[in-house]
Amino acid sequence: MLKPFDPTTPLPPQEPGWDNHLTFSYKEIDAFWLARWTPETGWEPGRLYEHRGAKLELSPGAAVLYYGEGIFEGLKARRTRTGKIVLFRPQDNARRLQASAARLAMPAPSVDMFMEAVIAVTRANARWVPAPEKGSFYLRPVVIGSGPILGVAPAPEFLFYVFGCPVGPYMGGDRVIVPYAAHRAAPYGTGAAKAAGNYAACLRPQKIAKELGYVDALYLDAREDRYIEELSGANFFAILKDGTLVTPALGSILPGITRDSVLTIAREIFGWIAVERKLAIEEVINDAVEAFYTGTAAVLSPITVVNYRGVDYPIGDGQPGPRARMLRQALEEIQIQERPDLWGWVVEVA
Ligand SMILES: Cc1ncc(COP(=O)(O)O)c(C=O)c1O
């Protein structure tokens, strides 16, 4: 049962020290937002509900449960040192959700509806947005095929909901492994959509990677098993000996918003040559002096070792590189309004 969120009801106190040592994990907080879509009404107006103890009621026949008709987004609200709360490129998340929805024959909220939901959730839970040095507030917008269906077809009803959690660092490791005989996505598949099923395909390679002491799997392309795609939840970059910043071209990878931000910062702030193209694993092993991964959750983290076919290859001198650090610093400063935002990326919500 969902209880409407009443902002005038006194809220339970926050446990002391809730923001010390935050991890990247699910937490029920004050309010989340939900709207329903039916063929007759389209998107009904959404509203806030109590998050603590909330359960979604779903038919056992809900399309998401077996045909995987589920897509989502991830974006962060951050507190600035002046006490404002800001979102980073939220309209881009709204547009990517629309692209994912189109691929899976689902309805998507408009950009305005998406913005209404993420702003409402951020404002209602403002007390859970950590101080800048403590963490950030991760927002998770989701669309699922909630209506029951038996044969393969789009669901007759959908839910769009948004919850948030205060979070700390995401993965925090710098060694990756190319999985043996496992791909994340195929050409013309759903790799470019933020579809739940793409993550299901990553669970086993990621688990094996962790068991072997690596932070994540680094996937190669499904056609030639040679060109780097991305990690389970982050995009890949390398800096080559000649100074070029290279990231795999779009196609069957997620078009990361951090990826696009890093390309823009590299080109427009630092004046570096930054290209999107096919990037063979051998090229990274032989020619990269730095490598890193990017994502909303991961921000930008160095890669110091790539394991390929059983061999650990250090990248450059096997230490985090200076240019990855420069990019991360510039990105983080823009995200909390400590460096000019030349592109209108940062949206103040409180
Ligand atoms: C598979 C995958 N690739 C890349 C990314 C990075 O995308 P973004 O920078 O928009 O968070 C994510 C995270 O959302 C992801 O799940």
The ligand as an SDF file (V2000), in Angstrom:
LIG
                    3D

 16 16  0  0  0  0  0  0  0  0999 V2000
   26.0960    0.6600  -18.7030 C   0  0  0  0  0  0  0  0  0  0  0  0
   26.4010    2.0580  -18.3090 C   0  0  0  0  0  0  0  0  0  0  0  0
   27.3040    2.7440  -19.0340 N   0  0  0  0  0  0  0  0  0  0  0  0
   27.6230    4.0140  -18.7520 C   0  0  0  0  0  0  0  0  0  0  0  0
   27.0460    4.6710  -17.6820 C   0  0  0  0  0  0  0  0  0  0  0  0
   27.3820    6.1070  -17.4230 C   0  0  0  0  0  0  0  0  0  0  0  0
   26.3190    6.9360  -17.7970 O   0  0  0  0  0  0  0  0  0  0  0  0
   26.1160    8.3460  -17.1020 P   0  0  0  0  0  0  0  0  0  0  0  0
   27.4100    9.0610  -17.2320 O   0  0  0  0  0  0  0  0  0  0  0  0
   25.0180    8.9870  -17.8530 O   0  0  0  0  0  0  0  0  0  0  0  0
   25.7710    8.0570  -15.6920 O   0  0  0  0  0  0  0  0  0  0  0  0
   26.1310    4.0000  -16.8810 C   0  0  0  0  0  0  0  0  0  0  0  0
   25.5090    4.6560  -15.7360 C   0  0  0  0  0  0  0  0  0  0  0  0
   24.4870    5.2030  -15.7930 O   0  0  0  0  0  0  0  0  0  0  0  0
   25.7710    2.6690  -17.2090 C   0  0  0  0  0  0  0  0  0  0  0  0
   24.8960    1.9880  -16.4750 O   0  0  0  0  0  0  0  0  0  0  0  0
  1  2  1  0
  2  3  1  0
  2 15  2  0
  3  4  2  0
  4  5  1  0
  5  6  1  0
  5 12  2  0
  6  7  1  0
  7  8  1  0
  8  9  2  0
  8 10  1  0
  8 11  1  0
 12 13  1  0
 12 15  1  0
 13 14  2  0
 15 16  1  0
M  END
$$$$
